[in-house]
C-alpha cells in the first residue's frame, strides 16, 4: 500500500493536544509529510524489481516484514503498556486493523494485474469515498465543491479506463482490486471519526499487517521467493510501510487533516514518476490525461477545504 492508501478526510477530527516543547513547526511537519509520501511512493518501482515473487506471495512478505518494526516501535514507546493499548482500542481498533489489512493486501495484488499509475490514481479516490460515507454515516454535509470534485474525478476515471473495457480486461481487474484500498480507507476513517480521533493508529497497523499475513499465507504457499526478492520486500515492509505509517501518525497531531490529504496526493505524482524513470513503465496517454484530471480536481477540492478550515478557525467558528 501505500497511504497513501492513507485515509483522507473532508472534516477534521479532534486531535490530542501536543505539549508545546514537543510541538513541530508547520514547516517541519510539512517536510515530514513530504518524506512520508516519498517513502510511500517507492512501492511501485520496487515491485517492478522483483524477479520471481508476485501476487499473494509479495503481499505476504511485505506485510510480514512490516510487523516486526511496528512491534519494535510499540515496545520501545509503550513497553509494558502495549497490551493495555490494544485493549483500550476496543472494537474500533480491530475494525480499523481489518481495514488496514484490506489496504495492504489489495494494493500489492493490484500491482500484479495493472500498472502503477492505474493503481495509484484509483487509490486517490479515498477523499471522495470518505466524504460520501461521512454523509451517510455521520451526517456530515457535502459541500458543492466536493460534489463537483466527485463528478470531475468520475470523468477522469472514465477517461482512463474506458478504452480498456474491451481490450485490456487485466487492467480492469487490477483497477477493481485497487478500488478496495480507497473503500477500506474511507471505512477506516469513519471508524476513527466516531471514536473522536482518540484511537492510537499504530496498534491498528500491527493488526492489519498480521491479518494480511494470515489471509495471504495459504494462498501464497509454498513460499518460493528468492533471496533477491526477499531483500526488496524487506525494504518495502520497513521503509515503505512501517516507517512512513508511524511518521504519519505522529504528523497527524501537527497538521490539519485537509492539509495532510492534499500533501498525500504527492504520493501519486512521485510513484508514477519513479516507475516512469526507473521502472520502464510509461503511462498511456489516456492514463496521463484522466489521471491529471482526477488529481487536479482532488487537489483543488482539498485546497479549498483547507482554506475554508483556516478561515473558520480564524473567525473563531
PyMOL commands that set and color helices and strands:
alter all, ss='L'
color gray80, all
select helices_A, chain A and resi 3-5+20-22+26-40+42-47+56-111+116-123+126-137+144-162+169-194+201-220+227-251+257-264+266-278+285-314
alter helices_A, ss='H'
color red, helices_A
deselect
rebuild
show_as cartoon
